[in-house]
């Protein structure tokens, strides 16, 4: 028996609950600290509605991939592209160069429905403090949904062609159970992948799909049973929204309960005459109205909040109220004049929709991305922040031939210090060695040393290793670089030592053993100990202060804690095991009384949360010479 779900106002009411929870959470109201589960409510609703439609059309033999994706384009693309383009205007004027460059990337990834992959690779955590700097952070969920829509139609067609209804239902239930178990497992083992990627979210969409597949088997309950079911369903949504927070394990089992509650509310509204009390309540004009504009609300709210917080304003009080009003006004406008026309009157066939709507949108978004990316986010817009111009002050850009090329012995192009006829030593390591060149250049010139630098990503000394000891990249370059370094008496090494400080890790052991072998060869090892990583929001605050933008935070001299590193910290272990190794600790001149500066002479020395910019590294070198004796002079005596 096939069925087509008719319009249900309580479904829009559920959408309203979902978006209200999300907006309240993102607006910073503490009483719904788990309001992000509103996204999971959307997933269940999407799974139910889309599966119902596809299943009906397949049974009636009227399903068409063209028509299905045409409906998706009409539903998703017009208002999405409109908001992407509109928000680009304030983004250009408000965002710092690195954030604007990243903004361009999230634009294209949002349009291509791959933003969840981009964020998974580039963001440590959805709830990280620096997520407040990403205007389209929230579109990861849109990417998950659209990826599900690519998978679902052919999968349902395959089931219909090969299995009867009973077996199809069994397959859907099994797939749901497997995906739920996988989500629980991955939430514990790889929480970032679990949060952003479809496999760990699949069970949420499949709950809705299973309800749709079993719809004709769902009993028509009487009034009292539907009332009870709807109340329990709402509680299963609201309780997690109140009790969960940004430290809770998620999705996994914590996401299951609000999804189950949503499924219950879908079922309790099946029969119009006996629908549940909650279903009746949320189908009033207020909830239905919010549900109708929920897609626009979802797209608008987060960029508005980000732009406010980005400017150093606190999202509370009157500012929060004005922001919420603005979000609802913009959402109604985009629903009324963008969403609705493209779903009702501006309806073209598949070919015209691709030619008139999709391709021009793709070209426009791609051009914006390309322009922002090629120009590095236009750093000249903030001349006060000259240290953040990649073309002149980012070592990985300025010395890219000495970092990304994986060339060995290109001393002519990659050397620093006092120029002489012959090279005195070599600097090897990863990005931390690359950004240390400007620092060492000051010391080397003072000591009359000429040094060749040979650095590469993820090559601290040799190659970075997996947990089982397998090199992440082919080891050829790392091995050849080490052999070449042995030709020099002086070997400078700089790396992200904090990342390699687990004594049980293969990387830690490999580095210590390799340095030991170099010491045995009577090589003079000079090891650069890196600065501690800083919070990206502290770096953002420092930029705001330097540009004179309005701020709400109290600090005027941003400092970061100088953490006491343990005895088994890899640099401490090397110092203990190999006393002849010279340790140059950058923290010696930037940290005092338990706090570390992030600026020298009003110049921010960091490029990002971990790396130095070139001006900052040079100033650090000059300050080191003033406060400390130059340890490299001893090498030349």
MINU-346542 format. One record per residue (C-alpha): x, y, z; chain; residue number from 0. Coordinates in steps of 0.001 Angstrom, whole numbers. Last residue first. Layout:
<nodes>
    east   north      up c   k
       X       Y       Z A NUM
...
</nodes>
This chain:
<nodes>
    east   north      up c   k
   84969   29811   18295 A 636
   82172   29730   15722 A 635
   79952   27411   17724 A 634
   80349   29514   20860 A 633
   78809   32456   19003 A 632
   75686   30366   18451 A 631
   74615   30566   22100 A 630
   73988   34327   21792 A 629
   73842   35667   25329 A 628
   70386   36420   26603 A 627
   68231   39510   27145 A 626
   69277   41725   24250 A 625
   70066   38882   21844 A 624
   66744   37208   22609 A 623
   64920   40497   22002 A 622
   66415   40699   18525 A 621
   65460   37111   17801 A 620
   61887   37637   19036 A 619
   61640   40735   16867 A 618
   62673   38603   13871 A 617
   60131   35913   14745 A 616
   57401   38522   15065 A 615
   58238   40107   11715 A 614
   58210   36658   10082 A 613
   54967   35432   11620 A 612
   55178   32851   14373 A 611
   53148   29653   14446 A 610
   50870   28087   17052 A 609
   47491   29858   17255 A 608
   48051   31736   14026 A 607
   50664   34128   12650 A 606
   51945   34975   16109 A 605
   54333   37832   16886 A 604
   51759   40574   17307 A 603
   53632   43863   16991 A 602
   53047   46429   19726 A 601
   56763   46428   20607 A 600
   56635   42656   21065 A 599
   53271   40927   21145 A 598
   51906   37554   22288 A 597
   53295   37955   25771 A 596
   53657   34962   28082 A 595
   52480   34717   31690 A 594
   53753   32685   34659 A 593
   55825   35501   36087 A 592
   57647   36092   32781 A 591
   57399   34657   29290 A 590
   58610   36142   26010 A 589
   62369   35990   26393 A 588
   62891   32534   27888 A 587
   59856   31112   26020 A 586
   61908   30887   22832 A 585
   64017   28157   24422 A 584
   67313   27624   22624 A 583
   68597   24215   23769 A 582
   72175   23245   22926 A 581
   72674   19467   22841 A 580
   75843   18469   24679 A 579
   73849   17319   27706 A 578
   72234   14440   25737 A 577
   69962   12365   27980 A 576
   68746   15187   30230 A 575
   68397   17806   27494 A 574
   66675   15274   25251 A 573
   64225   14373   28031 A 572
   63498   18029   28754 A 571
   62869   18623   25047 A 570
   60529   15605   24899 A 569
   58403   16620   27851 A 568
   58983   13742   30273 A 567
   59746   16155   33093 A 566
   56386   17845   32594 A 565
   55884   21314   31036 A 564
   54947   24163   33334 A 563
   52356   26189   31459 A 562
   53083   29811   30712 A 561
   49568   31207   30677 A 560
   48676   33598   27827 A 559
   48900   37388   27739 A 558
   46719   40022   26132 A 557
   47448   43529   27376 A 556
   44158   45414   27274 A 555
   42055   42766   28953 A 554
   38524   43804   29924 A 553
   36493   42303   27103 A 552
   33707   44269   25444 A 551
   35569   45644   22457 A 550
   35104   48351   19867 A 549
   37678   48273   17044 A 548
   41001   50048   17496 A 547
   42851   47943   14922 A 546
   45405   46809   17503 A 545
   42780   45939   20087 A 544
   40719   43923   17606 A 543
   43836   42064   16479 A 542
   44749   41210   20067 A 541
   41215   39974   20661 A 540
   41517   37675   17633 A 539
   44780   36257   18968 A 538
   43106   35651   22315 A 537
   40231   33987   20417 A 536
   42731   31707   18728 A 535
   43950   30486   22119 A 534
   47717   30303   22241 A 533
   50178   27523   21487 A 532
   53284   27459   23686 A 531
   56453   28804   22139 A 530
   58840   26360   20520 A 529
   62090   24861   21764 A 528
   64797   25270   19137 A 527
   67384   22465   19265 A 526
   71021   23043   18379 A 525
   72831   19750   17804 A 524
   76601   19651   17347 A 523
   77358   16447   15494 A 522
   79840   14106   17131 A 521
   78445   11053   15272 A 520
   77190    9774   18637 A 519
   75212   13002   18976 A 518
   73531   12256   15649 A 517
   72521    8775   16831 A 516
   71045   10204   20016 A 515
   69095   12756   18009 A 514
   67620    9886   16004 A 513
   66713    7908   19124 A 512
   64942   10882   20716 A 511
   63033   11648   17517 A 510
   61984    8039   16892 A 509
   60852    7543   20483 A 508
   58660   10621   20443 A 507
   57200    9762   17038 A 506
   56489    6159   18060 A 505
   54410    7372   20965 A 504
   54941    6123   24518 A 503
   56824    9229   25662 A 502
   53948   11444   24451 A 501
   55736   14689   23650 A 500
   55546   14802   19855 A 499
   52772   17359   19496 A 498
   54456   19494   22143 A 497
   57708   19326   20184 A 496
   56252   21131   17197 A 495
   59576   21223   15439 A 494
   62961   22912   15287 A 493
   66321   21250   14652 A 492
   69629   22954   13915 A 491
   72478   20673   12828 A 490
   76042   21977   13085 A 489
   78880   19778   11834 A 488
   77323   19331    8439 A 487
   77450   16279    6186 A 486
   75018   14520    8535 A 485
   72304   16860    7271 A 484
   72412   15103    3880 A 483
   71665   11759    5507 A 482
   68794   13328    7436 A 481
   67376   14902    4299 A 480
   67596   11596    2430 A 479
   65669    9803    5165 A 478
   62986   12489    5390 A 477
   62579   12673    1612 A 476
   62280    8903    1093 A 475
   59925    8245    4025 A 474
   56721    8128    1947 A 473
   54183   10042    4053 A 472
   52416    9118    7283 A 471
   55287    6794    8191 A 470
   54122    3537    9864 A 469
   55083    3318   13547 A 468
   51859    1661   14741 A 467
   50558    4970   16101 A 466
   51204    6617   12734 A 465
   54540    8290   12195 A 464
   55682   11764   11303 A 463
   58687   11567    8987 A 462
   62215   12183   10226 A 461
   63114   15206   12210 A 460
   59873   17107   12595 A 459
   58646   16129    9102 A 458
   54920   16888    9139 A 457
   55271   19732    6627 A 456
   58785   20250    5232 A 455
   61979   22074    6139 A 454
   65447   22350    4608 A 453
   67219   25485    5777 A 452
   70872   26209    4969 A 451
   72860   28179    7522 A 450
   75662   30755    7247 A 449
   77131   31715   10634 A 448
   78728   35026   11568 A 447
   77497   34815   15187 A 446
   75405   38001   14985 A 445
   74237   36968   11535 A 444
   73260   33570   12892 A 443
   71328   35018   15851 A 442
   69211   37331   13694 A 441
   68691   34648   11022 A 440
   67678   32217   13766 A 439
   64525   34208   14498 A 438
   63680   34757   10817 A 437
   64211   31028   10127 A 436
   62039   29878   13046 A 435
   58824   29857   10958 A 434
   60157   27047    8744 A 433
   61488   25123   11724 A 432
   58040   25248   13303 A 431
   56538   24158    9979 A 430
   58600   20948   10173 A 429
   62257   20259   10882 A 428
   65744   20804    9515 A 427
   68166   23709    9834 A 426
   71618   23096    8344 A 425
   75123   24190    9229 A 424
   78185   26203    8277 A 423
   77479   26650    4557 A 422
   80398   27792    2419 A 421
   81331   30900     484 A 420
   79757   33194    3033 A 419
   76442   34963    3625 A 418
   75886   35760    7304 A 417
   72532   34264    8283 A 416
   70078   32586    5917 A 415
   69874   29848    3319 A 414
   67281   28378    1017 A 413
   67672   29543   -2567 A 412
   71390   28915   -3007 A 411
   71377   26042    -538 A 410
   69093   23857   -2643 A 409
   70687   20828    -958 A 408
   67435   18850    -641 A 407
   64131   19765   -2238 A 406
   60840   18824    -612 A 405
   59171   21724   -2493 A 404
   56748   22700     282 A 403
   59167   24235    2770 A 402
   62240   25808    1191 A 401
   60388   26748   -1981 A 400
   57566   28066     234 A 399
   59899   30526    1909 A 398
   57699   33631    1638 A 397
   54469   31614    1786 A 396
   55285   29126    4584 A 395
   57168   31926    6339 A 394
   54136   34174    6551 A 393
   55158   37835    6663 A 392
   55446   39311    3182 A 391
   52909   37516     984 A 390
   50917   36306    3982 A 389
   50123   39832    5272 A 388
   49380   39272    8958 A 387
   52331   41319   10301 A 386
   50934   44362    8502 A 385
   48005   44404   10903 A 384
   47564   48182   11138 A 383
   47117   48218    7335 A 382
   43764   46423    7742 A 381
   42239   46316    4257 A 380
   45722   45461    2939 A 379
   45116   41883    4136 A 378
   42845   41238    1111 A 377
   41589   37746    2074 A 376
   44701   36043     715 A 375
   44235   37709   -2694 A 374
   44100   34435   -4593 A 373
   41723   32968   -2009 A 372
   39322   35904   -1881 A 371
   39149   36146   -5679 A 370
   38777   32382   -6125 A 369
   36032   32038   -3514 A 368
   34091   34959   -4977 A 367
   34535   33512   -8467 A 366
   33400   30071   -7314 A 365
   30281   31544   -5707 A 364
   29414   33338   -8946 A 363
   30142   30334  -11188 A 362
   28125   27976   -8988 A 361
   25196   30381   -8871 A 360
   25314   30873  -12643 A 359
   25334   27052  -13073 A 358
   22451   26353  -10657 A 357
   19883   28984  -11559 A 356
   19448   29697  -15292 A 355
   21244   26734  -16884 A 354
   20476   24093  -14244 A 353
   16909   25318  -13743 A 352
   16429   25550  -17504 A 351
   17478   21926  -17965 A 350
   15355   20618  -15087 A 349
   12174   22415  -16062 A 348
   11410   25828  -14644 A 347
    9330   26966  -11668 A 346
    9399   30641  -10745 A 345
    5750   30620   -9578 A 344
    5553   28199   -6640 A 343
    8775   26908   -5094 A 342
   11038   29598   -6572 A 341
    8551   32306   -5595 A 340
    8266   30978   -2023 A 339
   11951   30797   -1128 A 338
   13084   34184   -2420 A 337
   10482   36919   -1712 A 336
    8491   35565    1218 A 335
   11112   33255    2719 A 334
   13947   35781    2240 A 333
   11874   38573    3788 A 332
   10596   36426    6665 A 331
   14153   35362    7439 A 330
   15490   38924    7300 A 329
   12824   40101    9754 A 328
   13341   37098   12055 A 327
   17129   37546   12123 A 326
   16857   41305   12672 A 325
   14543   40803   15650 A 324
   16945   38260   17124 A 323
   19908   40603   16662 A 322
   18037   43518   18227 A 321
   17256   41365   21290 A 320
   20845   40144   21535 A 319
   22216   43677   21352 A 318
   19690   44853   23952 A 317
   21006   42461   26549 A 316
   23489   39831   25406 A 315
   25770   38967   22513 A 314
   28888   40824   23631 A 313
   30445   43066   21013 A 312
   34030   42523   19920 A 311
   33368   42878   16207 A 310
   33490   39123   15729 A 309
   30734   38713   18294 A 308
   28288   40725   16173 A 307
   29433   39243   12857 A 306
   29162   35745   14319 A 305
   25614   36227   15629 A 304
   24408   37501   12248 A 303
   26205   34655   10444 A 302
   24509   32134   12794 A 301
   20941   33360   12451 A 300
   20519   33719    8713 A 299
   20691   30125    7379 A 298
   18629   28563   10149 A 297
   16023   31286   10064 A 296
   15753   30919    6288 A 295
   15119   27195    6696 A 294
   12728   27792    9616 A 293
   10498   30228    7677 A 292
    7530   27840    7501 A 291
    8236   26453   10959 A 290
    8103   29938   12492 A 289
    4668   30478   10969 A 288
    3514   27004   12009 A 287
    4606   27674   15586 A 286
    2737   30975   15844 A 285
    -261   29893   13761 A 284
   -1109   26926   15981 A 283
       3   23458   14909 A 282
    2265   23154   17947 A 281
    -607   22707   20418 A 280
   -2514   20093   18440 A 279
     612   17972   18023 A 278
    1302   18360   21747 A 277
   -2183   17085   22597 A 276
   -1795   14084   20352 A 275
   -3751   13532   17136 A 274
   -7084   11770   17493 A 273
   -9081   13298   14629 A 272
   -6103   13940   12379 A 271
   -4583   10478   12698 A 270
    -819   10400   12243 A 269
      -3   13116   14778 A 268
    1216   10768   17497 A 267
    3484    9073   14935 A 266
    5403   12240   14030 A 265
    5605   13150   17706 A 264
    7051    9733   18522 A 263
    9643   10078   15740 A 262
   10704   13429   17194 A 261
   11089   11888   20650 A 260
   13214    9090   19190 A 259
   15479   11681   17578 A 258
   15645   13589   20862 A 257
   16704   10336   22568 A 256
   19188    9024   19972 A 255
   21423   12103   20030 A 254
   22750   11286   23507 A 253
   23345    7688   22387 A 252
   25882    8726   19771 A 251
   25995   12426   18777 A 250
   27599   13718   20971 A 249
   29428   13223   24256 A 248
   28567   16229   26382 A 247
   31077   19065   26750 A 246
   29003   21581   24767 A 245
   25979   21009   26980 A 244
   23267   18429   27566 A 243
   20678   18780   30340 A 242
   18261   21354   28903 A 241
   18081   20319   25243 A 240
   18377   16692   26386 A 239
   15190   17170   28484 A 238
   13361   19111   25758 A 237
   13435   16519   22992 A 236
   12603   13394   25003 A 235
   10048   15507   26874 A 234
    8324   16358   23587 A 233
    8094   12696   22628 A 232
    6780   11690   26063 A 231
    4042   14300   25732 A 230
    3211   13179   22181 A 229
    2975    9518   23165 A 228
     751   10306   26150 A 227
   -1623   12397   24053 A 226
   -1581    9810   21279 A 225
   -2544    7118   23787 A 224
   -5348    9247   25215 A 223
   -6762   10111   21785 A 222
   -6839    6617   20339 A 221
   -3986    5182   18328 A 220
   -4096    4499   14607 A 219
   -1513    1722   14461 A 218
    1768    2172   12525 A 217
    1854    -611    9951 A 216
     976    1700    7065 A 215
    3817    4006    8128 A 214
    6515    1332    8414 A 213
    8617    2727    5555 A 212
    7978    6304    6715 A 211
    8843    5591   10354 A 210
   11980    3794    9157 A 209
   13008    6817    7083 A 208
   12576    9162   10051 A 207
   14776    6955   12195 A 206
   17078    6708    9169 A 205
   17859   10420    9277 A 204
   19114   10098   12848 A 203
   20856    6789   12131 A 202
   22939    8439    9405 A 201
   24535   10974   11709 A 200
   27631    8899   12491 A 199
   28096    7973    8816 A 198
   27252   11515    7634 A 197
   30250   13427    8978 A 196
   30506   16432   11288 A 195
   29919   15222   14843 A 194
   31221   11687   14581 A 193
   34277   12853   12646 A 192
   35087   15272   15469 A 191
   34367   12717   18173 A 190
   36758   10112   16836 A 189
   36901    7127   19213 A 188
   34018    7673   21656 A 187
   31632    9326   19194 A 186
   32806    6746   16669 A 185
   31465    3833   18736 A 184
   28083    5388   19544 A 183
   27706    6456   15911 A 182
   28630    2959   14714 A 181
   26011    1445   17001 A 180
   23409    3848   15631 A 179
   24466    3121   12038 A 178
   24177    -639   12607 A 177
   20749    -289   14223 A 176
   19450    1957   11415 A 175
   20818    -319    8696 A 174
   19189   -3302   10371 A 173
   15866   -1457   10593 A 172
   16045    -443    6940 A 171
   16948   -3983    5821 A 170
   14090   -5485    7829 A 169
   11649   -3012    6296 A 168
   12807   -3845    2808 A 167
   12424   -7545    3603 A 166
    8785   -7095    4534 A 165
    8072   -4875    1533 A 164
    9474   -7304   -1021 A 163
   13075   -7128   -2079 A 162
   15073   -6735   -5306 A 161
   13643   -3846   -7295 A 160
   12224   -1967   -4332 A 159
   15474   -2239   -2360 A 158
   17543    -940   -5273 A 157
   15160    1957   -5767 A 156
   15428    2789   -2069 A 155
   19229    2856   -2311 A 154
   19173    4895   -5515 A 153
   16976    7500   -3790 A 152
   18794    7564    -400 A 151
   22489    8133   -1175 A 150
   22354   11502   -2886 A 149
   19728   12700    -411 A 148
   21974   11681    2491 A 147
   24736   13880    1075 A 146
   22195   16701     984 A 145
   21366   16230    4651 A 144
   25002   16077    5787 A 143
   25849   19205    3783 A 142
   22931   21092    5353 A 141
   24251   20012    8744 A 140
   27722   21421    7995 A 139
   25934   24671    7184 A 138
   26314   25826   10788 A 137
   29948   26923   10511 A 136
   28983   29431    7869 A 135
   29999   32635    9637 A 134
   33191   31132   11130 A 133
   34777   33328   13850 A 132
   32571   32057   16678 A 131
   34042   28612   15930 A 130
   37194   30024   17560 A 129
   35874   29026   20980 A 128
   35735   25365   20012 A 127
   32214   23902   20099 A 126
   32401   22345   16632 A 125
   35863   20984   17521 A 124
   39347   20964   16014 A 123
   38294   22724   12837 A 122
   40140   22355    9526 A 121
   39611   18752    8411 A 120
   36144   18255    9898 A 119
   35187   21772    8838 A 118
   36007   21063    5193 A 117
   34252   17695    5291 A 116
   31109   19244    6831 A 115
   31286   22023    4252 A 114
   30913   19534    1393 A 113
   27439   20511     206 A 112
   28829   22105   -2985 A 111
   27283   25466   -2026 A 110
   28552   25194    1539 A 109
   32003   24168     306 A 108
   32128   27169   -2016 A 107
   31153   29612     702 A 106
   33238   27842    3375 A 105
   36310   28478    1262 A 104
   35525   32153     848 A 103
   35057   32505    4597 A 102
   38487   30937    5108 A 101
   40028   33816    3132 A 100
   37894   36260    5079 A  99
   39100   34718    8343 A  98
   42741   35014    7319 A  97
   42234   38608    6151 A  96
   40318   39936    9141 A  95
   36547   39963    8769 A  94
   34414   43090    8995 A  93
   34287   44856    5623 A  92
   34484   41819    3369 A  91
   32230   39764    5650 A  90
   29638   42546    5649 A  89
   29299   42161    1853 A  88
   29773   38379    1672 A  87
   26678   37993    3850 A  86
   24460   39056     938 A  85
   26020   36580   -1492 A  84
   25761   33543     770 A  83
   22261   34612    1807 A  82
   21033   34771   -1806 A  81
   22847   31538   -2678 A  80
   21069   29708     142 A  79
   17720   31330    -699 A  78
   17849   30088   -4280 A  77
   19669   26734   -3730 A  76
   17775   24639   -1202 A  75
   14125   24153   -2159 A  74
   14398   24736   -5888 A  73
   17536   22587   -6071 A  72
   15908   19822   -4010 A  71
   12793   19830   -6193 A  70
   14938   19541   -9317 A  69
   16853   16742   -7596 A  68
   13675   14687   -7273 A  67
   12343   15655  -10688 A  66
   15523   14613  -12427 A  65
   15823   11409  -10408 A  64
   12303   10492  -11477 A  63
    9782    8460   -9493 A  62
    6415    7940  -11189 A  61
    6134    4183  -10772 A  60
    3377    4516   -8128 A  59
    5472    2439   -5734 A  58
    8576    4474   -6593 A  57
    6673    7727   -6162 A  56
    5346    6742   -2729 A  55
    8744    5545   -1496 A  54
   10408    8743   -2691 A  53
    7854   10987    -962 A  52
    7763    9071    2308 A  51
   11562    8822    2337 A  50
   11880   12588    1886 A  49
    9372   13410    4612 A  48
   10624   10953    7239 A  47
   14366   11487    6739 A  46
   13892   15241    6717 A  45
   11870   15162    9936 A  44
   14520   13006   11623 A  43
   17350   15292   10506 A  42
   15483   18423   11598 A  41
   15084   16996   15106 A  40
   18831   16307   15093 A  39
   19505   19959   14299 A  38
   17367   20942   17288 A  37
   19839   18924   19360 A  36
   21971   22099   19330 A  35
   19768   23341   22152 A  34
   21902   21467   24642 A  33
   22612   24472   26878 A  32
   18934   25423   26728 A  31
   18779   27333   30040 A  30
   22060   29105   29297 A  29
   20841   31497   26597 A  28
   23896   32101   24413 A  27
   22264   33151   21157 A  26
   23540   29904   19617 A  25
   21501   27852   22078 A  24
   18362   29960   21692 A  23
   18731   29820   17907 A  22
   19080   26026   17880 A  21
   16177   25446   20269 A  20
   13933   27821   18309 A  19
   14923   26068   15068 A  18
   13896   22638   16333 A  17
   10683   23761   18026 A  16
    9653   25587   14845 A  15
   10405   22549   12711 A  14
    8164   20562   15025 A  13
    5389   23096   14463 A  12
    5975   22772   10717 A  11
    5367   19054   11204 A  10
    2305   19962   13291 A   9
     882   21758   10240 A   8
     714   18438    8382 A   7
     512   18686    4608 A   6
    -380   15352    3044 A   5
    1999   12426    3226 A   4
    1573   10295     136 A   3
     689    6686     620 A   2
    1437    3372   -1051 A   1
       0       0       0 A   0
</nodes>
